[in-house]
Structure formats: structure tokens, C-alpha cells
């Protein structure tokens, strides 16, 4: 999927940047494995700590206090923030609970929010993945790739 995404971005003349929390740079790594990705991939940040989300991406303290780091609101602010600071056409924000600990009844292990921001579209998706830590991270990364590709192709995310 990463090869397809890079090709679509090249053909459309678009750039992309990432803000990752629970995936810890896995999405950036996948894109970085594609030869020629440097023509479309501007930059990436792993903002694991809330302080980093605020300092680097401009996530509001109120957002983190009211909704938590694992929320669609935070994911959206992450995607908007990375798009703005990287001067990219597309910004992706991923935040979640990869496990094995850290989950609650309201926010279980495997809960991940993925957000995509463009100049005219801001979307997010709530996902609940099964499996161990690495499996959750891989599933979140693959889901983000699918979402971006579908948006760029003009498809519904559920296609």
C-alpha cells in the first residue's frame, strides 16, 4: 500500500506529513521504504508525550484535559498541526492505546483514532483493533494507509 500511496501522491503533485503517537513512526518508516518517497514525504513526528503534542503540533491543553490523548479531537488537532508546521498538502494524526496495559472500560486496548487533514477536508475514524501491541500498531498503520489512498482516489473510507 505504501508504494501505491507514494505513486498517487507523485501523480497528484501532493505532499504528506505524519504525527504519530501509538504507532511510534511505523507509518513514516513504511513510506520511507519506498524509493523516491522524498519527493512527496515532507516530515514526520513521533509525539508520544502530551507535552510533545502541545509543543510541536499545537494540540490544545484544553483538548487533552477534556478529551484525553486518545480521542478524535486530539487526532484531528494532530493532523491539522502537522499539516500546518510541515507545509504539507496532507497531514495524518494517529493516537491510541497499543497495550498491553493502559486501557480502560471507556478506552480499551486497541482503541485508535486516525485523522486526515487536507486544505478542504478534515476526517477521522475510530478503530478498535485486536491483538498484541505490535499487531495493533501494524493494523493502525495499514488502516491509515487505506484511508489516505481512498481519500486520494475519491472513494468512501469503507470501500
ZAPAPA-51551 format. One record per residue: residue number from 1; z, x, y of N, C-alpha, C, O, CB in turn. Coordinates in nm, 2 decimals, padded with zeros to 4 digits. Atoms other than C-alpha are relative to their C-alpha. Glycine has a CB too. Layout:
<pt NUM, <Z, X, Y>, <Z, X, Y>, <Z, X, Y>, <Z, X, Y>, <Z, X, Y>>
...
//
This chain:
<pt 1, <00.00, 00.08, -00.12>, <00.00, 00.00, 00.00>, <00.00, 00.09, 00.13>, <-00.06, 00.05, 00.23>, <00.12, -00.09, 00.00>>
<pt 2, <00.00, -00.08, -00.12>, <00.07, 00.28, 00.24>, <-00.13, 00.06, 00.04>, <-00.16, 00.07, 00.16>, <00.10, 00.12, -00.02>>
<pt 3, <00.14, -00.05, -00.03>, <-00.29, 00.41, 00.21>, <-00.07, -00.11, 00.07>, <-00.15, -00.09, 00.16>, <-00.07, 00.05, -00.13>>
<pt 4, <00.06, 00.12, -00.06>, <-00.41, 00.06, 00.29>, <00.04, -00.02, 00.14>, <-00.04, -00.05, 00.23>, <00.02, -00.13, -00.09>>
<pt 5, <-00.05, 00.02, -00.14>, <-00.19, 00.03, 00.59>, <-00.05, 00.10, 00.09>, <-00.10, 00.07, 00.20>, <00.16, 00.01, 00.00>>
<pt 6, <00.05, -00.10, -00.08>, <-00.29, 00.36, 00.73>, <-00.15, -00.02, 00.03>, <-00.19, 00.00, 00.15>, <00.01, 00.14, -00.06>>
<pt 7, <00.14, 00.03, -00.02>, <-00.66, 00.27, 00.69>, <-00.02, -00.12, 00.09>, <-00.11, -00.11, 00.18>, <-00.07, -00.03, -00.13>>
<pt 8, <00.01, 00.12, -00.09>, <-00.61, -00.07, 00.85>, <00.03, 00.04, 00.15>, <-00.04, 00.01, 00.24>, <00.09, -00.11, -00.04>>
<pt 9, <-00.04, -00.04, -00.14>, <-00.43, 00.09, 01.15>, <-00.11, 00.09, 00.06>, <-00.14, 00.07, 00.18>, <00.13, 00.08, -00.01>>
<pt 10, <00.11, -00.08, -00.06>, <-00.71, 00.35, 01.19>, <-00.11, -00.08, 00.04>, <-00.17, -00.06, 00.15>, <-00.04, 00.10, -00.11>>
<pt 11, <00.12, 00.08, -00.04>, <-00.98, 00.09, 01.18>, <00.02, -00.09, 00.12>, <-00.07, -00.12, 00.19>, <-00.03, -00.09, -00.12>>
<pt 12, <-00.03, 00.08, -00.12>, <-00.80, -00.12, 01.44>, <00.04, 00.08, 00.12>, <00.06, 00.03, 00.23>, <00.11, -00.10, -00.04>>
<pt 13, <-00.04, -00.09, -00.12>, <-00.70, 00.18, 01.66>, <00.14, -00.03, 00.04>, <00.17, -00.02, 00.16>, <-00.10, -00.02, 00.11>>
<pt 14, <-00.14, 00.03, -00.03>, <-00.33, 00.09, 01.64>, <00.09, 00.11, -00.05>, <00.06, 00.19, -00.14>, <00.04, -00.13, -00.07>>
<pt 15, <-00.10, -00.10, 00.04>, <-00.02, 00.30, 01.62>, <00.13, -00.08, -00.04>, <00.15, -00.19, -00.01>, <00.04, 00.09, 00.12>>
<pt 16, <-00.12, 00.06, 00.06>, <00.31, 00.23, 01.44>, <00.12, 00.10, 00.01>, <00.10, 00.22, 00.00>, <-00.03, -00.05, -00.14>>
<pt 17, <-00.12, -00.08, 00.01>, <00.67, 00.35, 01.45>, <00.11, -00.09, -00.07>, <00.10, -00.21, -00.08>, <00.05, 00.04, 00.14>>
<pt 18, <-00.10, 00.06, 00.09>, <00.98, 00.27, 01.24>, <00.14, 00.03, 00.05>, <00.17, 00.13, 00.11>, <-00.01, 00.04, -00.14>>
<pt 19, <-00.14, -00.01, -00.02>, <01.35, 00.21, 01.29>, <00.07, -00.05, -00.13>, <00.07, -00.17, -00.16>, <00.06, -00.08, 00.13>>
<pt 20, <-00.05, 00.04, 00.14>, <01.52, 00.22, 00.95>, <00.15, 00.03, 00.00>, <00.20, 00.12, 00.05>, <-00.07, 00.08, -00.11>>
<pt 21, <-00.14, -00.02, 00.03>, <01.88, 00.18, 00.85>, <00.02, 00.01, -00.15>, <00.03, 00.13, -00.20>, <00.09, -00.12, 00.06>>
<pt 22, <-00.03, -00.01, 00.15>, <01.94, 00.09, 00.48>, <-00.11, 00.07, -00.08>, <-00.08, 00.13, -00.18>, <00.02, -00.14, -00.05>>
<pt 23, <00.11, -00.07, 00.07>, <01.60, 00.24, 00.38>, <00.00, 00.15, 00.03>, <-00.07, 00.23, -00.04>, <-00.13, -00.06, 00.03>>
<pt 24, <-00.02, -00.15, -00.02>, <01.70, 00.58, 00.53>, <-00.13, 00.08, 00.01>, <-00.13, 00.19, -00.04>, <00.09, 00.05, -00.10>>
<pt 25, <00.12, -00.08, -00.02>, <01.35, 00.69, 00.62>, <-00.10, -00.01, -00.11>, <-00.20, 00.06, -00.11>, <00.04, 00.14, 00.02>>
<pt 26, <00.10, 00.01, 00.11>, <01.18, 00.58, 00.30>, <-00.13, -00.06, 00.04>, <-00.24, -00.01, -00.01>, <00.07, -00.10, -00.11>>
<pt 27, <00.13, 00.05, -00.05>, <00.92, 00.38, 00.48>, <-00.08, 00.11, 00.08>, <-00.20, 00.12, 00.05>, <00.02, -00.12, 00.10>>
<pt 28, <00.07, -00.11, -00.07>, <00.84, 00.67, 00.71>, <-00.05, 00.11, -00.10>, <-00.16, 00.16, -00.08>, <00.10, 00.07, 00.10>>
<pt 29, <00.04, -00.09, 00.10>, <00.82, 00.90, 00.41>, <-00.13, -00.04, -00.07>, <-00.22, 00.04, -00.10>, <00.11, 00.02, -00.10>>
<pt 30, <00.12, 00.05, 00.07>, <00.57, 00.68, 00.23>, <-00.12, 00.01, 00.09>, <-00.23, 00.05, 00.05>, <00.02, -00.15, -00.03>>
<pt 31, <00.12, -00.01, -00.09>, <00.34, 00.67, 00.54>, <-00.03, 00.15, 00.02>, <-00.15, 00.18, 00.03>, <00.04, -00.07, 00.14>>
<pt 32, <00.02, -00.14, -00.02>, <00.39, 01.04, 00.59>, <-00.07, 00.07, -00.12>, <-00.13, 00.18, -00.11>, <00.13, 00.07, 00.02>>
<pt 33, <00.07, -00.05, 00.11>, <00.25, 01.10, 00.24>, <-00.15, -00.03, 00.00>, <-00.23, 00.03, -00.08>, <00.05, -00.06, -00.13>>
<pt 34, <00.14, 00.03, 00.00>, <-00.09, 00.96, 00.34>, <-00.07, 00.10, 00.09>, <-00.03, 00.12, 00.21>, <-00.02, -00.15, 00.06>>
<pt 35, <00.08, -00.09, -00.08>, <-00.34, 01.22, 00.46>, <-00.06, -00.07, 00.13>, <-00.12, -00.18, 00.11>, <-00.11, 00.07, -00.08>>
<pt 36, <00.06, 00.05, -00.12>, <-00.44, 01.16, 00.82>, <00.09, -00.11, 00.07>, <00.05, -00.17, 00.17>, <-00.13, -00.07, -00.03>>
<pt 37, <-00.09, 00.10, -00.06>, <-00.14, 00.93, 00.90>, <00.04, 00.04, 00.14>, <00.08, -00.05, 00.22>, <00.13, -00.01, -00.09>>
<pt 38, <-00.04, -00.04, -00.14>, <-00.07, 01.14, 01.21>, <-00.08, -00.07, 00.11>, <-00.03, -00.07, 00.22>, <00.00, 00.15, 00.01>>
<pt 39, <00.08, 00.07, -00.10>, <-00.34, 00.95, 01.39>, <00.05, -00.14, 00.03>, <00.01, -00.20, 00.13>, <-00.15, 00.00, -00.05>>
<pt 40, <-00.05, 00.14, -00.02>, <-00.16, 00.62, 01.36>, <00.16, -00.01, 00.00>, <00.21, -00.11, 00.05>, <-00.05, -00.09, -00.11>>
<pt 41, <-00.15, 00.00, 00.02>, <00.21, 00.71, 01.29>, <00.06, 00.08, 00.11>, <00.05, 00.21, 00.11>, <00.04, 00.05, -00.14>>
<pt 42, <-00.05, -00.07, -00.11>, <00.39, 00.79, 01.61>, <00.13, 00.07, -00.03>, <00.15, 00.19, -00.01>, <00.02, -00.09, 00.12>>
<pt 43, <-00.14, -00.05, 00.03>, <00.76, 00.84, 01.51>, <00.08, -00.09, -00.08>, <00.05, -00.21, -00.10>, <00.06, 00.04, 00.13>>
<pt 44, <-00.09, 00.08, 00.08>, <01.05, 00.72, 01.31>, <00.14, 00.04, 00.03>, <00.17, 00.16, 00.06>, <-00.03, 00.01, -00.15>>
<pt 45, <-00.15, -00.03, -00.02>, <01.43, 00.69, 01.35>, <00.08, -00.06, -00.12>, <00.05, -00.17, -00.16>, <00.04, -00.05, 00.14>>
<pt 46, <-00.10, 00.06, 00.09>, <01.70, 00.65, 01.09>, <00.12, -00.02, 00.08>, <00.19, 00.08, 00.12>, <00.03, 00.10, -00.13>>
<pt 47, <-00.12, 00.03, -00.09>, <01.97, 00.47, 01.29>, <00.10, -00.07, -00.09>, <00.11, -00.20, -00.09>, <-00.04, -00.09, 00.12>>
<pt 48, <-00.09, 00.05, 00.10>, <02.23, 00.42, 01.02>, <00.13, -00.05, 00.07>, <00.18, -00.16, 00.04>, <00.04, 00.11, -00.10>>
<pt 49, <-00.12, 00.04, -00.08>, <02.53, 00.40, 01.26>, <-00.03, -00.09, 00.11>, <-00.14, -00.09, 00.17>, <00.08, 00.13, 00.05>>
<pt 50, <00.02, 00.09, -00.11>, <02.57, 00.12, 01.50>, <-00.02, 00.07, 00.14>, <-00.10, 00.03, 00.22>, <00.12, -00.09, 00.01>>
<pt 51, <00.01, -00.08, -00.12>, <02.62, 00.38, 01.78>, <-00.15, 00.05, 00.02>, <-00.20, 00.05, 00.13>, <00.10, 00.12, 00.00>>
<pt 52, <00.14, -00.05, -00.01>, <02.27, 00.52, 01.70>, <-00.09, -00.12, 00.03>, <-00.19, -00.10, 00.11>, <-00.04, 00.06, -00.13>>
<pt 53, <00.08, 00.12, -00.03>, <02.12, 00.17, 01.70>, <00.00, -00.03, 00.15>, <-00.10, -00.06, 00.21>, <00.04, -00.12, -00.08>>
<pt 54, <-00.02, 00.03, -00.14>, <02.26, 00.12, 02.05>, <-00.06, 00.11, 00.09>, <-00.14, 00.09, 00.18>, <00.14, -00.02, 00.04>>
<pt 55, <00.04, -00.11, -00.08>, <02.19, 00.47, 02.19>, <-00.15, 00.03, 00.00>, <-00.21, 00.05, 00.10>, <00.08, 00.13, -00.05>>
<pt 56, <00.15, -00.03, 00.02>, <01.84, 00.53, 02.05>, <-00.09, -00.12, 00.02>, <-00.19, -00.11, 00.10>, <-00.02, 00.06, -00.13>>
<pt 57, <00.10, 00.12, 00.00>, <01.69, 00.18, 02.01>, <00.03, -00.10, 00.11>, <-00.05, -00.19, 00.13>, <00.01, -00.06, -00.13>>
<pt 58, <-00.04, 00.10, -00.10>, <01.88, -00.01, 02.28>, <00.05, -00.13, -00.06>, <00.05, -00.24, 00.01>, <-00.12, -00.03, 00.08>>
<pt 59, <-00.07, 00.12, 00.05>, <02.04, -00.26, 02.04>, <00.12, -00.03, 00.08>, <00.20, 00.06, 00.11>, <00.03, 00.02, -00.16>>
<pt 60, <-00.11, 00.03, -00.08>, <02.29, -00.45, 02.24>, <00.13, 00.00, -00.07>, <00.13, -00.05, -00.19>, <-00.02, -00.14, 00.07>>
<pt 61, <-00.13, 00.00, 00.06>, <02.66, -00.41, 02.17>, <00.04, -00.14, -00.03>, <00.10, -00.17, -00.14>, <00.10, 00.06, 00.10>>
<pt 62, <-00.04, 00.14, 00.02>, <02.70, -00.79, 02.20>, <-00.07, -00.05, -00.13>, <-00.01, -00.13, -00.20>, <-00.05, -00.08, 00.12>>
<pt 63, <00.08, 00.04, 00.12>, <02.43, -00.83, 01.93>, <00.08, 00.04, -00.13>, <00.10, -00.03, -00.22>, <-00.14, 00.05, 00.00>>
<pt 64, <-00.07, -00.06, 00.11>, <02.62, -00.60, 01.69>, <00.14, -00.07, -00.02>, <00.18, -00.10, -00.13>, <00.02, 00.15, 00.02>>
<pt 65, <-00.13, 00.06, 00.01>, <02.96, -00.76, 01.77>, <-00.01, -00.15, -00.04>, <00.07, -00.19, -00.12>, <00.07, 00.00, 00.14>>
<pt 66, <00.01, 00.14, 00.03>, <02.84, -01.12, 01.74>, <-00.07, -00.03, -00.13>, <-00.04, -00.13, -00.19>, <-00.08, -00.07, 00.11>>
<pt 67, <00.08, 00.03, 00.12>, <02.59, -01.10, 01.45>, <00.01, 00.11, -00.11>, <-00.02, 00.08, -00.22>, <-00.14, -00.02, 00.04>>
<pt 68, <-00.01, -00.11, 00.09>, <02.66, -00.76, 01.29>, <-00.13, 00.08, -00.01>, <-00.24, 00.04, 00.03>, <00.03, -00.06, -00.14>>
<pt 69, <00.12, -00.09, 00.02>, <02.43, -00.47, 01.20>, <-00.10, -00.06, -00.10>, <-00.22, -00.04, -00.08>, <00.05, 00.13, -00.05>>
<pt 70, <00.09, 00.06, 00.10>, <02.28, -00.67, 00.91>, <-00.02, -00.15, 00.05>, <00.05, -00.24, 00.00>, <00.06, 00.01, -00.15>>
<pt 71, <00.03, 00.13, -00.05>, <02.13, -00.97, 01.09>, <-00.15, 00.01, 00.05>, <-00.20, 00.11, 00.08>, <00.09, -00.04, 00.12>>
<pt 72, <00.13, 00.00, -00.06>, <01.79, -01.08, 01.21>, <-00.01, 00.04, 00.14>, <-00.10, 00.10, 00.19>, <-00.06, -00.14, -00.02>>
<pt 73, <-00.01, -00.03, -00.15>, <01.90, -01.04, 01.57>, <-00.01, 00.16, 00.01>, <-00.08, 00.21, 00.10>, <00.12, -00.05, 00.06>>
<pt 74, <00.00, -00.14, -00.01>, <01.97, -00.67, 01.51>, <-00.13, 00.06, -00.04>, <-00.19, 00.15, 00.02>, <00.11, 00.06, -00.09>>
<pt 75, <00.13, -00.05, 00.05>, <01.65, -00.61, 01.31>, <-00.11, -00.02, 00.11>, <-00.19, 00.07, 00.13>, <-00.04, -00.08, -00.13>>
<pt 76, <00.10, 00.02, -00.11>, <01.45, -00.77, 01.59>, <00.01, 00.09, 00.12>, <-00.08, 00.15, 00.17>, <00.02, -00.15, 00.05>>
<pt 77, <-00.02, -00.09, -00.11>, <01.61, -00.56, 01.86>, <-00.04, 00.15, -00.04>, <-00.08, 00.22, 00.04>, <00.15, 00.00, 00.04>>
<pt 78, <00.04, -00.13, 00.05>, <01.55, -00.25, 01.64>, <-00.15, 00.01, 00.01>, <-00.20, 00.12, 00.05>, <00.05, 00.02, -00.15>>
<pt 79, <00.14, -00.01, 00.00>, <01.18, -00.33, 01.60>, <-00.06, 00.00, 00.15>, <-00.15, 00.08, 00.18>, <-00.07, -00.12, -00.07>>
<pt 80, <00.04, 00.00, -00.14>, <01.14, -00.41, 01.97>, <00.03, 00.14, 00.07>, <-00.05, 00.19, 00.15>, <00.06, -00.11, 00.08>>
<pt 81, <-00.05, -00.12, -00.06>, <01.34, -00.10, 02.07>, <-00.09, 00.12, -00.04>, <-00.13, 00.20, 00.04>, <00.14, 00.03, -00.04>>
<pt 82, <00.08, -00.12, 00.05>, <01.14, 00.15, 01.85>, <-00.14, -00.01, 00.06>, <-00.21, 00.09, 00.09>, <00.00, 00.00, -00.15>>
<pt 83, <00.13, 00.02, -00.05>, <00.81, 00.00, 01.97>, <00.00, 00.05, 00.15>, <-00.10, 00.12, 00.19>, <-00.04, -00.15, -00.01>>
<pt 84, <00.00, -00.04, -00.14>, <00.91, 00.05, 02.33>, <00.02, 00.15, 00.02>, <-00.06, 00.21, 00.10>, <00.12, -00.07, 00.07>>
<pt 85, <-00.02, -00.14, -00.03>, <01.05, 00.40, 02.31>, <-00.10, 00.09, -00.06>, <-00.12, 00.21, -00.01>, <00.14, 00.04, -00.06>>
<pt 86, <00.10, -00.08, 00.06>, <00.77, 00.53, 02.09>, <-00.14, -00.03, 00.06>, <-00.24, 00.04, 00.03>, <-00.01, -00.02, -00.15>>
<pt 87, <00.13, 00.04, -00.06>, <00.49, 00.36, 02.30>, <-00.10, -00.03, -00.11>, <-00.21, 00.01, -00.11>, <-00.05, 00.11, 00.09>>
<pt 88, <00.09, 00.04, 00.11>, <00.35, 00.22, 01.97>, <-00.04, -00.14, 00.01>, <00.02, -00.22, 00.09>, <00.08, 00.02, -00.13>>
<pt 89, <00.05, 00.14, 00.01>, <00.15, -00.09, 01.91>, <00.09, -00.09, -00.08>, <00.10, -00.21, -00.06>, <-00.15, -00.01, -00.05>>
<pt 90, <-00.09, 00.08, 00.09>, <00.38, -00.20, 01.63>, <00.13, 00.08, -00.03>, <00.13, 00.20, -00.05>, <-00.08, -00.02, -00.14>>
<pt 91, <-00.13, -00.06, 00.04>, <00.75, -00.14, 01.57>, <00.06, -00.08, -00.11>, <00.05, -00.20, -00.12>, <00.09, -00.01, 00.13>>
<pt 92, <-00.06, 00.06, 00.11>, <00.93, -00.21, 01.25>, <00.15, 00.04, 00.00>, <00.19, 00.15, 00.02>, <-00.07, 00.05, -00.14>>
<pt 93, <-00.14, -00.02, 00.01>, <01.30, -00.26, 01.21>, <00.05, -00.05, -00.13>, <00.02, -00.16, -00.18>, <00.08, -00.07, 00.11>>
<pt 94, <-00.05, 00.04, 00.13>, <01.48, -00.26, 00.88>, <00.15, 00.02, 00.00>, <00.20, 00.13, 00.03>, <-00.07, 00.07, -00.12>>
<pt 95, <-00.15, -00.02, 00.01>, <01.86, -00.32, 00.83>, <00.05, -00.09, -00.12>, <00.00, -00.20, -00.14>, <00.07, -00.04, 00.13>>
<pt 96, <-00.05, 00.07, 00.11>, <02.05, -00.43, 00.53>, <00.12, 00.06, -00.08>, <00.17, 00.16, -00.03>, <-00.11, -00.03, -00.10>>
<pt 97, <-00.11, -00.05, 00.08>, <02.31, -00.37, 00.26>, <-00.06, 00.04, -00.14>, <-00.09, -00.04, -00.22>, <00.11, -00.11, -00.02>>
<pt 98, <00.06, -00.05, 00.12>, <02.17, -00.15, -00.02>, <00.10, 00.01, -00.12>, <00.06, 00.01, -00.24>, <-00.06, 00.14, 00.02>>
<pt 99, <-00.10, 00.00, 00.10>, <02.50, -00.13, -00.21>, <00.04, 00.14, -00.05>, <-00.01, 00.24, 00.01>, <-00.04, -00.08, -00.12>>
<pt 100, <-00.06, 00.10, 00.08>, <02.67, -00.08, -00.44>, <00.11, -00.08, 00.07>, <00.14, -00.19, 00.03>, <00.05, 00.05, -00.13>>
<pt 101, <-00.10, 00.07, -00.07>, <02.95, -00.17, -00.20>, <-00.05, -00.05, 00.13>, <-00.17, -00.04, 00.16>, <00.12, 00.10, 00.02>>
<pt 102, <00.03, 00.04, -00.14>, <02.96, -00.32, 00.15>, <-00.04, -00.14, 00.01>, <-00.05, -00.19, 00.12>, <-00.10, 00.08, 00.05>>
<pt 103, <00.04, 00.14, -00.01>, <02.86, -00.67, 00.06>, <00.12, -00.09, 00.01>, <00.23, -00.06, -00.03>, <-00.08, -00.04, -00.13>>
<pt 104, <-00.10, 00.11, -00.01>, <03.05, -00.99, 00.13>, <-00.07, -00.13, -00.05>, <-00.19, -00.13, -00.09>, <00.05, -00.02, 00.15>>
<pt 105, <00.06, 00.13, 00.04>, <03.00, -01.35, 00.03>, <-00.11, -00.05, 00.10>, <-00.21, -00.10, 00.05>, <00.11, -00.11, -00.01>>
<pt 106, <00.09, 00.04, -00.10>, <02.82, -01.42, 00.36>, <-00.12, 00.10, 00.00>, <-00.24, 00.06, 00.03>, <00.06, 00.00, 00.13>>
<pt 107, <00.10, -00.10, 00.00>, <02.62, -01.09, 00.34>, <00.01, 00.09, -00.12>, <00.08, 00.19, -00.12>, <00.01, 00.09, 00.13>>
<pt 108, <-00.01, -00.07, 00.13>, <02.58, -00.98, -00.02>, <-00.08, 00.13, -00.01>, <-00.18, 00.15, 00.07>, <-00.04, -00.09, -00.11>>
<pt 109, <00.08, -00.12, 00.03>, <02.45, -00.65, -00.15>, <-00.14, -00.05, -00.03>, <-00.16, -00.15, -00.10>, <00.06, 00.08, -00.12>>
<pt 110, <00.14, 00.04, 00.01>, <02.07, -00.67, -00.14>, <-00.06, -00.08, 00.11>, <-00.18, -00.10, 00.12>, <-00.01, -00.08, -00.13>>
<pt 111, <00.05, 00.07, -00.11>, <02.05, -00.86, 00.18>, <-00.07, 00.10, 00.10>, <00.00, 00.20, 00.14>, <00.12, -00.08, 00.08>>
<pt 112, <00.07, -00.09, -00.09>, <01.79, -00.70, 00.41>, <-00.08, -00.09, 00.09>, <-00.14, -00.19, 00.06>, <-00.10, 00.09, -00.08>>
<pt 113, <00.08, 00.06, -00.10>, <01.63, -00.81, 00.73>, <-00.11, 00.10, 00.05>, <-00.08, 00.22, 00.07>, <00.08, -00.05, 00.12>>
<pt 114, <00.12, -00.09, -00.04>, <01.28, -00.67, 00.82>, <-00.06, -00.07, 00.12>, <-00.09, -00.19, 00.11>, <-00.10, 00.02, -00.12>>
<pt 115, <00.06, 00.06, -00.12>, <01.14, -00.73, 01.17>, <-00.12, 00.09, 00.04>, <-00.12, 00.21, 00.03>, <00.10, 00.00, 00.11>>
<pt 116, <00.12, -00.06, -00.05>, <00.80, -00.65, 01.31>, <-00.02, -00.05, 00.15>, <-00.02, -00.17, 00.17>, <-00.13, -00.03, -00.09>>
<pt 117, <00.03, 00.04, -00.14>, <00.73, -00.64, 01.69>, <-00.14, 00.06, 00.04>, <-00.16, 00.18, 00.02>, <00.11, 00.06, 00.09>>
<pt 118, <00.12, -00.05, -00.06>, <00.39, -00.62, 01.85>, <00.00, -00.05, 00.14>, <00.10, -00.11, 00.19>, <-00.13, -00.06, -00.08>>
<pt 119, <00.00, 00.04, -00.14>, <00.28, -00.69, 02.20>, <00.01, -00.15, 00.02>, <00.05, -00.20, 00.12>, <-00.12, 00.05, 00.07>>
<pt 120, <00.00, 00.14, -00.01>, <00.24, -01.06, 02.13>, <00.07, -00.08, -00.12>, <00.06, -00.20, -00.12>, <-00.14, -00.05, 00.01>>
<pt 121, <-00.06, 00.07, 00.12>, <00.44, -01.13, 01.81>, <00.13, 00.08, -00.04>, <00.13, 00.20, -00.04>, <-00.10, 00.00, -00.12>>
<pt 122, <-00.13, -00.05, 00.05>, <00.80, -01.08, 01.70>, <00.04, -00.09, -00.11>, <00.08, -00.20, -00.10>, <00.11, 00.00, 00.12>>
<pt 123, <-00.04, 00.08, 00.12>, <00.88, -01.19, 01.35>, <00.11, 00.08, -00.08>, <00.12, 00.20, -00.06>, <-00.12, -00.03, -00.09>>
<pt 124, <-00.10, -00.07, 00.09>, <01.15, -01.12, 01.10>, <00.00, -00.08, -00.14>, <-00.05, -00.19, -00.14>, <00.14, 00.01, 00.06>>
<pt 125, <-00.02, 00.07, 00.13>, <01.21, -01.20, 00.73>, <00.13, 00.04, -00.06>, <00.17, 00.16, -00.06>, <-00.12, 00.03, -00.09>>
<pt 126, <-00.13, -00.02, 00.07>, <01.54, -01.24, 00.55>, <-00.04, 00.02, -00.15>, <-00.10, -00.07, -00.21>, <00.10, -00.11, 00.02>>
<pt 127, <00.03, -00.02, 00.14>, <01.52, -01.09, 00.20>, <00.13, 00.02, -00.08>, <00.23, 00.07, -00.02>, <-00.09, 00.12, -00.02>>
<pt 128, <-00.11, -00.02, 00.09>, <01.76, -01.08, -00.09>, <-00.05, 00.07, -00.13>, <-00.12, 00.00, -00.21>, <00.09, -00.13, -00.03>>
<pt 129, <00.06, -00.07, 00.11>, <01.68, -00.81, -00.34>, <00.11, 00.03, -00.11>, <00.23, 00.04, -00.08>, <-00.06, 00.14, 00.05>>
<pt 130, <-00.09, -00.03, 00.11>, <01.84, -00.74, -00.68>, <-00.02, 00.15, -00.04>, <-00.11, 00.21, -00.01>, <-00.03, -00.09, -00.13>>
<pt 131, <00.01, -00.13, 00.05>, <01.91, -00.41, -00.84>, <00.10, 00.10, 00.06>, <00.19, 00.06, 00.14>, <-00.13, 00.05, 00.01>>
<pt 132, <-00.09, -00.11, -00.05>, <02.09, -00.08, -00.77>, <-00.05, 00.04, 00.14>, <-00.15, -00.01, 00.19>, <00.00, 00.12, -00.09>>
<pt 133, <00.02, -00.05, -00.14>, <02.09, 00.10, -00.43>, <-00.15, 00.04, 00.02>, <-00.21, 00.00, 00.11>, <00.09, 00.11, 00.03>>
<pt 134, <00.13, -00.05, -00.01>, <01.76, 00.28, -00.49>, <-00.11, -00.12, -00.01>, <-00.21, -00.12, 00.06>, <-00.03, 00.11, -00.10>>
<pt 135, <00.09, 00.11, 00.02>, <01.59, -00.04, -00.61>, <-00.01, -00.09, 00.12>, <-00.12, -00.13, 00.16>, <00.05, -00.08, -00.12>>
<pt 136, <00.00, 00.08, -00.12>, <01.70, -00.24, -00.31>, <-00.08, 00.07, 00.11>, <-00.16, 00.01, 00.18>, <00.15, -00.02, 00.05>>
<pt 137, <00.07, -00.08, -00.10>, <01.57, 00.04, -00.08>, <-00.15, 00.00, -00.02>, <-00.23, -00.02, 00.07>, <00.05, 00.14, 00.01>>
<pt 138, <00.14, 00.00, 00.03>, <01.24, 00.05, -00.26>, <-00.07, -00.13, 00.02>, <-00.18, -00.15, 00.08>, <-00.02, 00.04, -00.15>>
<pt 139, <00.05, 00.13, -00.02>, <01.19, -00.32, -00.26>, <-00.01, -00.04, 00.15>, <-00.11, -00.10, 00.19>, <00.10, -00.11, -00.07>>
<pt 140, <00.01, 00.02, -00.14>, <01.27, -00.34, 00.11>, <-00.12, 00.07, 00.07>, <-00.19, 00.02, 00.15>, <00.13, 00.04, 00.07>>
<pt 141, <00.11, -00.07, -00.06>, <01.02, -00.07, 00.19>, <-00.13, -00.06, -00.04>, <-00.22, -00.07, 00.04>, <00.01, 00.15, -00.06>>
<pt 142, <00.12, 00.06, 00.04>, <00.75, -00.23, -00.02>, <-00.03, -00.14, 00.07>, <-00.14, -00.17, 00.10>, <00.00, -00.02, -00.15>>
<pt 143, <00.01, 00.13, -00.07>, <00.82, -00.57, 00.14>, <-00.05, 00.02, 00.15>, <-00.13, -00.05, 00.20>, <00.13, -00.08, 00.00>>
<pt 144, <00.04, -00.03, -00.14>, <00.79, -00.42, 00.49>, <-00.15, 00.04, 00.00>, <-00.22, -00.01, 00.09>, <00.08, 00.12, 00.05>>
<pt 145, <00.15, -00.04, 00.01>, <00.45, -00.26, 00.39>, <-00.08, -00.13, -00.01>, <-00.18, -00.14, 00.06>, <-00.02, 00.09, -00.11>>
<pt 146, <00.08, 00.12, 00.03>, <00.33, -00.60, 00.26>, <00.00, -00.09, 00.13>, <-00.11, -00.14, 00.17>, <00.06, -00.08, -00.11>>
<pt 147, <-00.01, 00.08, -00.12>, <00.45, -00.78, 00.58>, <-00.10, 00.06, 00.11>, <-00.17, -00.02, 00.17>, <00.14, 00.00, 00.05>>
<pt 148, <00.09, -00.06, -00.10>, <00.27, -00.53, 00.81>, <-00.15, -00.02, -00.03>, <-00.23, -00.06, 00.05>, <00.04, 00.15, 00.02>>
<pt 149, <00.14, 00.01, 00.04>, <-00.05, -00.54, 00.61>, <-00.05, -00.15, 00.02>, <-00.15, -00.17, 00.07>, <-00.02, 00.04, -00.15>>
<pt 150, <00.04, 00.14, -00.01>, <-00.05, -00.92, 00.60>, <-00.02, -00.04, 00.15>, <-00.11, -00.12, 00.18>, <00.11, -00.09, -00.06>>
<pt 151, <00.02, 00.03, -00.14>, <00.00, -00.94, 00.98>, <-00.13, 00.06, 00.05>, <-00.20, -00.01, 00.13>, <00.12, 00.05, 00.08>>
<pt 152, <00.12, -00.06, -00.05>, <-00.28, -00.70, 01.05>, <-00.12, -00.06, -00.06>, <-00.23, -00.06, 00.01>, <00.01, 00.15, -00.04>>
<pt 153, <00.12, 00.07, 00.05>, <-00.51, -00.89, 00.82>, <-00.01, -00.14, 00.04>, <-00.10, -00.21, 00.01>, <00.01, 00.01, -00.16>>
<pt 154, <00.00, 00.14, -00.05>, <-00.41, -01.22, 00.98>, <00.04, -00.09, -00.10>, <00.01, -00.21, -00.10>, <-00.13, -00.03, 00.06>>
<pt 155, <-00.05, 00.08, 00.11>, <-00.25, -01.35, 00.66>, <00.14, -00.06, 00.03>, <00.21, 00.00, 00.11>, <-00.01, 00.07, -00.13>>
<pt 156, <-00.14, 00.05, 00.00>, <00.06, -01.56, 00.62>, <00.08, 00.10, -00.08>, <00.03, 00.16, -00.18>, <00.01, -00.14, -00.06>>
<pt 157, <-00.09, -00.09, 00.07>, <00.35, -01.34, 00.50>, <00.02, -00.03, -00.14>, <00.05, 00.06, -00.22>, <00.13, 00.01, 00.07>>
<pt 158, <-00.02, 00.04, 00.14>, <00.38, -01.54, 00.18>, <-00.12, 00.02, -00.08>, <-00.12, -00.01, -00.20>, <00.05, -00.14, 00.00>>
<pt 159, <00.13, -00.02, 00.08>, <00.02, -01.46, 00.07>, <00.02, 00.11, -00.09>, <-00.08, 00.14, -00.16>, <-00.12, 00.02, 00.09>>
//
